[in-house]
Amino acid sequence: MKKIIGVAVLILWFLGVQHNLLAQETYKVHSHNDYEQELPFWYAYSNGAASIEADVFLKNGTLYVTHAENEIKEGKTLEKLYLDRLASLEKSGELRNLQLLIDVKSEAHSTLKKLVEVLGHYPSLGKVKFVISGNRPKSEEYQNYPDFIWFDHQNLEELDNIDLTKVGLVSVSFKDFSVWNGYGRMTAPDFETVQKAIAKAKASGRPFRFWATPDTKTAWARLAKMGVDFINTDEPALAVQYLEKLDGNTFRLKNEIAVYEPKYSYNPQSKPKNVIVMIGDGNGLAQITSAMIANRGRLTVAGLKNIGLVKTASFDDLITDSAAGATAMATGNKTNNRAIGVGPKGEILTNLVDITNQKGFNTAIISTDAIYGATPSAFFAHQVERDNTEGLVADLTKSPLDFFMAGGQNQESTISNVFKTISFDAFEDFSGPTAVYLGENKVPSMKNGRGKALPEAVKKSLDVLGAKSEPFFLMVEGAQIDNGGHSNSTSDIVQEMLDFDEAIAEAIRFADADQNTLVVITADHETSGFGIVGGSLHDGTVQGDFLTVDHTGIMVPLFAYGPHAEDFNGVYENTEIFQKILLALGLK
């Protein structure tokens, strides 16, 4: 059985691959005015800067690191702050390739003469490219200097007319081409002007840098994507970290998913017979929006008109975990983080599965987590600690649940004492507690080949439940949107949310055919403080950014469809979801 599941998942992966990360590029950061850092050289170098800038002024035969003569401080020399430190790295075998941009502030010729002399004392620094900026000799004099001296040429119009042999870098002021402040986007004319400047510089075959650029994440990303070779910044550590993740945080969907259009032909005032609760773990508004952008502006969930905002704080913390969040929805009670199906003092709480089962409903759970994961467990278990797997599994075997489709086959030996195991393909009905395993632990992620397992599980379950005369309660969890948030992975968030939307489409399609099913779609909490900082609706590209690797206290959206969907409009506590469902069913 386990081998069959593994082969099936692999086949689904090969058939279902339709997403791609953008190819990772290497972006280089230039530490502008590095001498002004609290730890000159070391701060930028240790944080991965590819280029470091040192302003120098020659006075009394000494090369001081300073912007102006009146700012000279004794002891702050080029040798002590930069060259000696480079030499120590070379001696220890830790020196990497680096550009040292020496911005000459004193008279060019005399300063360069002294610089050549000083650099002659450091013959081992072959991995360092010394590029002279600021006050420089005329371009025709570049050839008069040793091979280890390069020059930063600062006139784009001369590039076609000078000998570029000694030009190691081309730099110009960004302010000569745009007034953009680094927020939002450049105007179209500015963008075109900047683009032309970059193209002209890069046509020379030399690396290019703007100075006087806006120093924001948006500017770093935009200029890097436009082809600027060295990104100018006073925050080298932050810029390196951000740019290293830039492509990894950018995702483009190759093939769009199908979207179902709700028919809205049900009677909104009738009492629903069935209820489907769908929980996207960690799924906030930004996660939904990212998937919508990737799918060129369309999602099934975005076609739903009845929308609420849900407060998610737990009993003992502003920031809930999945255990407390799911317990609030399943039982109508706030509880402590990590607690499942019990109150703040450990008291047993009655859940929706228990209540609906007592009223003659068939009950089922579908999850891309293990069946003993925090969210599904809140609908059948009663434990003060979410990681008490043995206790959660024991509670499952005592619950009135009719069937589940989820991961967790590693606990089959215990679960099978009550739940009969059946394969997904063979599942067509149930006459007693039934288990359909979709994974050994968690169900494989979309990235690792889950394919259409979740929407197909929803469709098959609804076919089976809908064929029976009894009403039903079904909880569906898209568990791994949360994983994408915790790992700060834009691609995982988008792929998992798109998969969840396909499951939503199956639920809405069933509700339209049935005309008497209430569908409630929400989340237990938001994860990662996910934000969308770039992308394109045209080609399905999403660039994300993250506040944290943990949950946040942001309200989460709720969408409702079917009879009494309007009851779910507004802003309310997560415990109200339980109350509203019971009111809609006439059970309260």
C-alpha positions as CSV (number, residue, x, y, z in Angstrom):
1,M,0.0,0.0,0.0
2,K,2.7,2.5,1.0
3,K,4.7,1.7,-2.2
4,I,1.6,2.3,-4.3
5,I,0.9,5.7,-2.7
6,G,4.6,6.7,-3.3
7,V,4.4,5.7,-7.0
8,A,1.0,7.4,-7.4
9,V,2.3,10.6,-5.9
10,L,5.4,10.5,-8.2
11,I,3.2,10.0,-11.3
12,L,1.0,12.9,-10.2
13,W,4.1,15.1,-9.8
14,F,5.3,14.3,-13.4
15,L,1.9,14.9,-14.8
16,G,1.1,18.0,-12.7
17,V,4.3,20.1,-12.9
18,Q,3.1,23.4,-14.2
19,H,4.8,26.0,-12.1
20,N,8.3,27.5,-12.2
21,L,10.5,29.6,-10.1
22,L,12.4,32.3,-11.9
23,A,16.0,31.4,-12.5
24,Q,18.2,32.6,-9.7
25,E,20.6,35.4,-10.6
26,T,23.6,36.8,-8.7
27,Y,23.2,40.4,-7.7
28,K,26.2,42.4,-6.4
29,V,26.0,45.0,-3.7
30,H,28.3,48.0,-3.4
31,S,28.8,49.4,0.1
32,H,28.6,53.2,-0.6
33,N,30.6,55.4,1.8
34,D,31.7,52.3,3.7
35,Y,34.0,54.2,6.0
36,E,30.9,55.7,7.6
37,Q,29.8,52.3,8.9
38,E,30.3,51.5,12.6
39,L,32.7,48.8,11.5
40,P,34.3,49.9,8.2
41,F,35.2,47.1,5.8
42,W,34.3,44.2,8.2
43,Y,30.5,45.0,8.2
44,A,30.2,45.0,4.5
45,Y,32.6,42.2,3.8
46,S,31.2,39.8,6.3
47,N,27.7,40.4,5.0
48,G,28.6,39.6,1.4
49,A,29.1,43.0,-0.3
50,A,30.9,42.5,-3.6
51,S,32.2,46.0,-3.8
52,I,33.3,48.4,-1.0
53,E,33.9,52.1,-1.3
54,A,36.7,54.1,0.5
55,D,37.1,57.8,0.1
56,V,40.7,58.8,0.4
57,F,42.5,62.1,0.9
58,L,46.3,62.5,0.6
59,K,47.8,64.7,3.3
60,N,51.4,64.9,4.5
61,G,52.2,61.7,2.6
62,T,49.4,59.7,4.2
63,L,46.3,58.3,2.6
64,Y,43.5,59.1,5.0
65,V,40.0,57.6,4.7
66,T,37.7,60.6,4.7
67,H,35.3,62.5,2.6
68,A,37.0,65.9,3.1
69,E,40.3,67.3,4.5
70,N,38.6,68.9,7.5
71,E,37.1,65.5,8.5
72,I,40.4,63.7,8.7
73,K,40.9,61.6,11.9
74,E,44.3,60.4,12.9
75,G,44.8,56.7,12.5
76,K,42.0,56.2,10.0
77,T,44.2,55.4,7.0
78,L,43.6,53.3,3.9
79,E,46.1,50.8,5.2
80,K,44.6,50.3,8.6
81,L,40.9,50.4,7.7
82,Y,41.1,48.4,4.4
83,L,44.5,47.1,3.1
84,D,45.7,45.5,6.3
85,R,42.3,43.8,6.8
86,L,42.4,42.5,3.3
87,A,45.9,41.2,3.8
88,S,44.9,39.4,7.0
89,L,42.2,37.6,5.1
90,E,44.6,36.7,2.3
91,K,47.0,35.3,4.9
92,S,44.3,33.1,6.5
93,G,43.1,31.9,3.1
94,E,39.7,33.6,3.6
95,L,39.9,36.4,1.1
96,R,37.3,36.2,-1.7
97,N,37.1,38.2,-4.9
98,L,36.3,41.9,-4.1
99,Q,36.2,45.3,-5.7
100,L,37.6,48.1,-3.7
101,L,36.4,51.4,-5.1
102,I,38.9,54.1,-4.0
103,D,37.1,57.5,-4.4
104,V,40.0,60.0,-4.6
105,K,39.0,63.3,-2.9
106,S,42.4,65.0,-3.1
107,E,44.4,66.0,-6.3
108,A,44.4,63.0,-8.6
109,H,48.0,62.6,-9.8
110,S,49.8,63.0,-6.5
111,T,47.2,60.8,-4.7
112,L,47.5,58.1,-7.3
113,K,51.3,58.2,-7.2
114,K,51.1,57.6,-3.4
115,L,48.4,54.9,-3.9
116,V,50.5,53.0,-6.3
117,E,53.4,53.1,-3.8
118,V,51.2,51.9,-1.0
119,L,49.6,49.1,-3.0
120,G,53.0,47.9,-3.9
121,H,53.4,46.8,-0.3
122,Y,50.5,44.4,-0.7
123,P,51.4,42.2,-3.7
124,S,49.3,39.3,-2.4
125,L,46.0,41.0,-2.9
126,G,45.4,39.5,-6.4
127,K,41.7,38.8,-5.6
128,V,41.1,42.5,-5.0
129,K,40.3,44.7,-8.0
130,F,41.3,48.3,-7.2
131,V,39.1,50.7,-9.1
132,I,39.8,54.5,-8.9
133,S,36.9,56.8,-8.8
134,G,36.3,60.5,-7.9
135,N,39.3,62.7,-9.0
136,R,40.9,60.8,-11.8
137,P,43.4,61.6,-14.6
138,K,42.2,62.0,-18.1
139,S,41.1,58.8,-19.8
140,E,44.1,58.9,-22.2
141,E,46.3,58.7,-19.1
142,Y,44.7,55.5,-17.7
143,Q,47.3,53.5,-19.6
144,N,50.1,55.1,-17.6
145,Y,49.2,53.2,-14.4
146,P,50.1,49.6,-13.3
147,D,48.0,46.6,-14.2
148,F,46.5,46.4,-10.7
149,I,45.0,49.9,-11.1
150,W,41.6,50.2,-12.8
151,F,39.4,53.2,-13.4
152,D,35.7,54.1,-12.8
153,H,34.7,56.0,-16.0
154,Q,31.8,58.4,-15.3
155,N,30.8,59.7,-18.7
156,L,28.5,57.5,-20.9
157,E,28.9,59.7,-24.0
158,E,32.7,59.0,-24.1
159,L,32.5,55.2,-24.0
160,D,32.5,54.8,-27.7
161,N,35.5,57.1,-28.1
162,I,38.0,56.1,-25.5
163,D,40.3,53.1,-24.9
164,L,38.4,50.9,-22.4
165,T,41.3,48.6,-21.6
166,K,41.8,50.1,-18.1
167,V,38.2,50.9,-17.4
168,G,37.0,48.5,-14.7
169,L,33.7,50.1,-13.9
170,V,31.2,52.6,-15.4
171,S,29.4,54.8,-12.9
172,V,27.0,57.8,-13.3
173,S,24.6,59.6,-11.0
174,F,21.0,58.2,-11.0
175,K,19.7,61.7,-10.5
176,D,20.8,62.7,-14.0
177,F,18.2,60.3,-15.4
178,S,15.3,60.2,-12.9
179,V,13.8,61.9,-9.9
180,W,12.3,58.6,-8.6
181,N,12.4,58.3,-4.8
182,G,12.5,54.5,-4.7
183,Y,8.9,54.0,-3.7
184,G,6.2,52.7,-6.1
185,R,7.4,52.8,-9.6
186,M,9.3,55.1,-12.0
187,T,7.2,57.0,-14.5
188,A,7.3,55.5,-18.0
189,P,9.5,58.3,-19.4
190,D,11.9,58.0,-16.5
191,F,12.0,54.2,-16.8
192,E,12.8,54.4,-20.5
193,T,15.6,57.0,-19.9
194,V,17.2,54.9,-17.1
195,Q,16.9,51.8,-19.3
196,K,18.7,53.5,-22.1
197,A,21.5,54.6,-19.8
198,I,22.0,51.1,-18.5
199,A,22.0,49.7,-22.0
200,K,24.5,52.2,-23.2
201,A,26.8,51.5,-20.3
202,K,26.6,47.7,-20.6
203,A,27.2,47.9,-24.3
204,S,30.8,48.8,-23.3
205,G,31.2,45.4,-21.8
206,R,32.1,46.9,-18.4
207,P,30.1,46.5,-15.2
208,F,27.8,49.4,-14.4
209,R,26.8,51.2,-11.2
210,F,24.5,54.2,-10.5
211,W,25.4,56.3,-7.5
212,A,22.9,58.7,-5.7
213,T,20.2,56.0,-6.1
214,P,17.2,55.7,-3.8
215,D,18.2,53.4,-1.0
216,T,15.0,51.2,-0.6
217,K,14.2,47.6,-1.2
218,T,12.0,48.5,-4.1
219,A,14.9,50.4,-5.7
220,W,17.4,47.6,-5.1
221,A,15.1,45.1,-6.7
222,R,14.1,47.3,-9.7
223,L,17.6,48.3,-10.6
224,A,18.9,44.8,-10.2
225,K,16.3,43.5,-12.5
226,M,17.0,46.3,-15.0
227,G,20.6,45.0,-15.2
228,V,22.6,47.3,-12.9
229,D,25.7,45.3,-11.9
230,F,26.5,46.9,-8.6
231,I,23.6,48.0,-6.4
232,N,24.6,51.2,-4.5
233,T,23.6,51.2,-0.8
234,D,24.4,52.5,2.6
235,E,22.8,49.3,4.0
236,P,24.9,46.5,2.6
237,A,23.8,43.7,5.0
238,L,20.1,44.3,4.4
239,A,20.6,44.7,0.6
240,V,22.6,41.5,0.3
241,Q,20.0,39.6,2.3
242,Y,17.1,41.0,0.3
243,L,18.7,40.5,-3.1
244,E,19.8,37.0,-2.3
245,K,16.2,36.1,-1.8
246,L,14.8,38.2,-4.6
247,D,14.5,35.5,-7.2
248,G,13.6,32.9,-4.6
249,N,10.7,35.1,-3.5
250,T,9.5,35.5,-7.1
251,F,7.2,33.0,-8.7
252,R,5.6,32.7,-12.1
253,L,2.8,30.4,-12.9
254,K,3.2,28.8,-16.3
255,N,-0.2,27.3,-16.8
256,E,-3.4,28.8,-15.3
257,I,-5.8,26.7,-13.3
258,A,-9.5,26.4,-14.3
259,V,-11.9,28.7,-12.4
260,Y,-15.5,27.8,-11.6
261,E,-18.1,30.5,-11.7
262,P,-20.7,30.3,-8.9
263,K,-24.3,30.2,-10.2
264,Y,-26.0,31.7,-7.1
265,S,-29.2,29.8,-7.9
266,Y,-29.8,28.7,-4.3
267,N,-32.5,30.1,-1.9
268,P,-30.5,32.3,0.5
269,Q,-33.1,32.0,3.2
270,S,-33.6,28.3,3.3
271,K,-32.1,26.1,6.0
272,P,-29.0,24.3,4.6
273,K,-29.0,20.5,4.7
274,N,-25.2,20.1,4.5
275,V,-22.2,22.1,5.7
276,I,-18.7,22.2,4.2
277,V,-16.1,24.1,6.2
278,M,-12.8,24.7,4.4
279,I,-9.8,26.0,6.3
280,G,-6.7,27.3,4.5
281,D,-4.0,26.9,7.2
282,G,-2.1,30.2,7.4
283,N,-4.1,31.6,4.6
284,G,-4.4,35.4,4.8
285,L,-5.6,37.9,2.2
286,A,-2.1,38.4,0.7
287,Q,-1.8,34.6,0.2
288,I,-5.2,34.6,-1.7
289,T,-4.2,37.6,-3.7
290,S,-0.8,36.1,-4.7
291,A,-2.6,33.1,-6.1
292,M,-5.1,35.3,-7.9
293,I,-2.2,37.4,-9.5
294,A,-0.4,34.2,-10.5
295,N,-3.6,32.9,-12.1
296,R,-3.9,36.1,-14.2
297,G,-6.5,37.7,-11.9
298,R,-8.9,34.9,-11.4
299,L,-9.8,32.5,-8.6
300,T,-13.0,30.6,-7.8
301,V,-13.0,32.0,-4.3
302,A,-12.8,35.5,-5.7
303,G,-16.2,35.0,-7.2
304,L,-17.9,34.7,-3.8
305,K,-19.9,37.7,-2.6
306,N,-20.5,37.1,1.1
307,I,-17.3,38.0,2.9
308,G,-16.3,38.5,6.5
309,L,-13.1,39.3,8.5
310,V,-12.2,37.0,11.3
311,K,-10.3,37.9,14.5
312,T,-7.9,35.1,15.4
313,A,-6.4,35.7,18.9
314,S,-6.3,32.7,21.2
315,F,-7.3,32.8,24.9
316,D,-3.7,33.3,26.1
317,D,-2.0,35.1,23.3
318,L,-2.7,37.7,20.6
319,I,-1.0,35.4,18.1
320,T,-2.9,32.1,17.8
321,D,-1.5,28.7,16.7
322,S,-3.4,26.2,14.6
323,A,-4.6,24.2,17.6
324,A,-6.3,27.1,19.4
325,G,-7.5,28.6,16.1
326,A,-9.1,25.4,14.9
327,T,-10.6,24.7,18.4
328,A,-12.3,28.1,18.3
329,M,-14.0,27.3,15.0
330,A,-14.7,23.7,15.9
331,T,-16.1,24.3,19.4
332,G,-17.0,28.0,19.7
333,N,-14.6,28.5,22.5
334,K,-11.3,30.3,22.9
335,T,-8.5,28.3,24.3
336,N,-4.8,28.3,25.0
337,N,-2.2,27.9,22.3
338,R,-1.3,24.2,21.8
339,A,-4.6,23.0,23.3
340,I,-6.9,21.0,21.1
341,G,-10.6,20.5,21.9
342,V,-10.3,21.6,25.5
343,G,-10.8,24.9,27.2
344,P,-8.2,27.0,29.1
345,K,-8.5,24.9,32.2
346,G,-8.5,21.6,30.2
347,E,-12.2,21.2,30.2
348,I,-13.6,19.0,27.4
349,L,-15.3,21.0,24.6
350,T,-18.0,19.6,22.3
351,N,-17.2,20.1,18.6
352,L,-19.1,20.3,15.3
353,V,-18.5,16.7,14.4
354,D,-20.0,15.6,17.8
355,I,-23.0,17.9,17.5
356,T,-23.8,17.1,13.9
357,N,-23.3,13.4,14.3
358,Q,-25.8,13.5,17.2
359,K,-28.3,15.1,14.8
360,G,-27.9,12.3,12.2
361,F,-25.3,13.9,10.0
362,N,-22.5,11.9,8.3
363,T,-19.2,13.5,9.2
364,A,-15.9,13.5,7.4
365,I,-12.5,15.3,7.3
366,I,-10.1,15.9,4.4
367,S,-6.6,17.3,5.1
368,T,-3.2,17.6,3.4
369,D,-1.8,17.3,6.9
370,A,-1.7,14.1,8.9
371,I,-5.1,13.3,10.4
372,Y,-3.6,13.9,13.8
373,G,-2.4,17.4,12.8
374,A,-3.6,20.3,14.9
375,T,-6.5,21.5,12.6
376,P,-8.2,18.2,11.8
377,S,-7.7,17.1,15.4
378,A,-9.7,20.0,16.7
379,F,-12.8,18.4,15.2
380,F,-12.5,15.2,17.1
381,A,-9.8,15.3,19.9
382,H,-9.5,16.7,23.4
383,Q,-5.8,17.2,24.4
384,V,-4.0,20.0,26.2
385,E,-0.9,19.4,24.0
386,R,-1.1,19.3,20.2
387,D,2.1,17.2,20.0
388,N,0.6,14.4,22.0
389,T,0.1,12.2,18.9
390,E,-0.7,9.1,20.9
391,G,-3.5,10.9,22.7
392,L,-4.8,12.5,19.5
393,V,-4.9,9.1,17.7
394,A,-6.6,7.5,20.7
395,D,-9.3,10.3,20.6
396,L,-9.7,9.7,16.8
397,T,-10.6,6.1,17.5
398,K,-13.2,7.2,20.0
399,S,-14.8,9.8,17.7
400,P,-18.0,9.5,15.7
401,L,-16.2,10.5,12.5
402,D,-17.4,8.4,9.5
403,F,-14.3,8.8,7.3
404,F,-11.2,10.8,6.7
405,M,-8.8,11.4,3.8
406,A,-5.5,12.6,5.0
407,G,-1.9,11.8,5.8
408,G,-0.9,9.9,8.9
409,Q,-0.5,6.3,7.7
410,N,2.4,5.9,10.1
411,Q,-0.3,5.6,12.8
412,E,-2.4,3.1,10.8
413,S,-1.6,0.2,13.2
414,T,-3.6,2.0,16.0
415,I,-6.2,3.7,13.8
416,S,-7.1,0.5,12.0
417,N,-8.5,-0.9,15.3
418,V,-11.5,1.2,14.5
419,F,-11.1,2.7,11.0
420,K,-11.0,0.4,8.1
421,T,-8.3,1.3,5.6
422,I,-9.3,1.6,2.0
423,S,-7.4,2.9,-1.0
424,F,-8.5,6.2,-2.7
425,D,-9.5,4.4,-5.9
426,A,-11.5,1.8,-4.1
427,F,-13.4,4.3,-1.9
428,E,-17.0,4.5,-3.2
429,D,-19.0,4.2,0.0
430,F,-18.7,3.7,3.7
431,S,-20.6,1.5,6.1
432,G,-18.4,2.2,9.2
433,P,-15.4,4.3,10.2
434,T,-13.2,4.5,7.1
435,A,-9.6,5.7,6.6
436,V,-8.2,6.8,3.2
437,Y,-4.5,7.7,3.5
438,L,-2.9,10.2,1.2
439,G,0.5,10.1,2.8
440,E,2.7,8.5,5.4
441,N,2.9,11.6,7.6
442,K,1.8,14.9,6.0
443,V,0.5,14.5,2.4
444,P,3.3,15.5,0.0
445,S,3.4,19.2,-0.8
446,M,2.6,20.5,-4.2
447,K,6.3,21.1,-4.8
448,N,6.9,17.5,-4.0
449,G,4.3,16.0,-6.3
450,R,0.9,16.0,-4.6
451,G,-0.8,16.8,-7.9
452,K,-4.6,17.0,-7.8
453,A,-4.9,14.9,-4.7
454,L,-6.8,17.5,-2.6
455,P,-9.4,18.6,-5.2
456,E,-9.9,15.0,-6.2
457,A,-10.4,14.0,-2.6
458,V,-13.0,16.7,-2.2
459,K,-14.8,15.7,-5.3
460,K,-14.9,12.0,-4.5
461,S,-15.9,12.6,-0.9
462,L,-18.8,14.9,-2.0
463,D,-19.9,12.3,-4.5
464,V,-20.1,9.7,-1.7
465,L,-21.7,11.9,0.9
466,G,-24.1,13.4,-1.6
467,A,-25.3,10.0,-2.7
468,K,-26.6,9.3,0.8
469,S,-30.0,10.6,2.2
470,E,-28.5,11.8,5.4
471,P,-27.1,15.4,5.8
472,F,-23.4,15.7,6.2
473,F,-20.7,17.9,7.8
474,L,-17.4,18.0,6.0
475,M,-14.2,19.8,7.1
476,V,-11.5,20.3,4.4
477,E,-8.1,21.7,5.3
478,G,-5.5,23.0,2.8
479,A,-2.8,22.6,5.4
480,Q,0.4,23.5,3.6
481,I,-0.2,27.1,2.7
482,D,1.0,27.5,6.2
483,N,4.2,25.6,5.4
484,G,5.0,28.1,2.7
485,G,4.6,30.9,5.1
486,H,6.9,29.3,7.7
487,S,9.6,28.7,5.1
488,N,9.1,32.1,3.6
489,S,8.5,30.6,0.2
490,T,6.4,32.6,-2.3
491,S,6.2,29.6,-4.7
492,D,4.9,27.2,-2.0
493,I,2.3,29.7,-0.9
494,V,1.0,30.3,-4.4
495,Q,1.0,26.7,-5.4
496,E,-0.7,25.5,-2.2
497,M,-3.3,28.3,-2.4
498,L,-4.1,27.5,-6.1
499,D,-4.5,23.9,-5.1
500,F,-6.9,25.0,-2.3
501,D,-8.8,27.1,-4.8
502,E,-9.3,24.0,-7.0
503,A,-10.7,22.2,-3.9
504,I,-13.0,25.2,-3.3
505,A,-14.2,24.9,-6.9
506,E,-15.3,21.3,-6.3
507,A,-17.2,22.4,-3.2
508,I,-18.9,25.3,-4.9
509,R,-19.7,23.1,-7.9
510,F,-21.4,20.6,-5.6
511,A,-23.3,23.3,-3.7
512,D,-24.7,24.6,-7.0
513,A,-25.8,21.1,-8.0
514,D,-27.2,20.3,-4.6
515,Q,-28.8,23.8,-3.9
516,N,-28.9,23.1,-0.2
517,T,-25.3,23.1,1.0
518,L,-23.6,25.9,3.0
519,V,-19.9,26.4,2.2
520,V,-17.7,28.3,4.6
521,I,-14.1,29.1,3.6
522,T,-11.7,30.7,6.0
523,A,-8.3,30.3,7.8
524,D,-7.1,29.6,11.3
525,H,-4.6,32.4,11.2
526,E,-2.2,34.2,8.8
527,T,1.4,33.0,8.6
528,S,4.6,35.1,7.8
529,G,3.1,38.6,7.4
530,F,3.3,37.9,3.7
531,G,3.2,40.9,1.4
532,I,3.2,41.3,-2.4
533,V,5.8,43.8,-3.4
534,G,5.9,43.2,-7.2
535,G,4.7,41.0,-10.0
536,S,2.5,41.0,-13.1
537,L,-1.0,40.0,-13.8
538,H,-0.1,39.7,-17.5
539,D,2.4,36.9,-17.0
540,G,1.4,35.5,-13.6
541,T,4.5,36.7,-11.7
542,V,4.4,37.3,-8.0
543,Q,7.2,38.8,-5.9
544,G,6.6,38.3,-2.2
545,D,8.2,39.5,1.0
546,F,7.9,38.4,4.6
547,L,7.7,40.0,8.1
548,T,8.4,36.8,10.0
549,V,8.6,33.0,9.8
550,D,5.8,32.7,12.4
551,H,2.0,33.4,12.6
552,T,0.7,36.9,12.8
553,G,-2.3,38.6,14.5
554,I,-3.8,39.8,11.2
555,M,-7.5,39.2,10.7
556,V,-8.2,36.5,8.1
557,P,-10.9,36.6,5.4
558,L,-14.0,34.4,5.4
559,F,-16.1,33.6,2.3
560,A,-19.5,31.9,2.4
561,Y,-21.7,30.4,-0.2
562,G,-25.1,28.8,-0.1
563,P,-28.2,29.2,2.2
564,H,-27.5,31.7,5.0
565,A,-24.2,32.8,3.5
566,E,-25.2,36.4,4.3
567,D,-25.0,35.5,8.0
568,F,-21.2,35.4,7.7
569,N,-20.7,39.0,6.5
570,G,-19.0,41.4,8.9
571,V,-16.2,41.4,11.4
572,Y,-16.2,38.9,14.3
573,E,-14.3,36.5,16.5
574,N,-13.3,33.1,15.2
575,T,-15.6,31.5,17.8
576,E,-18.6,33.0,16.0
577,I,-18.1,30.7,13.0
578,F,-19.2,27.8,15.2
579,Q,-22.3,29.8,16.4
580,K,-23.2,30.9,12.9
581,I,-23.1,27.4,11.5
582,L,-25.3,26.1,14.2
583,L,-27.8,28.9,13.7
584,A,-27.9,28.3,9.9
585,L,-28.6,24.6,10.6
586,G,-31.3,25.4,13.1
587,L,-29.3,23.6,15.8
588,K,-29.1,26.5,18.2
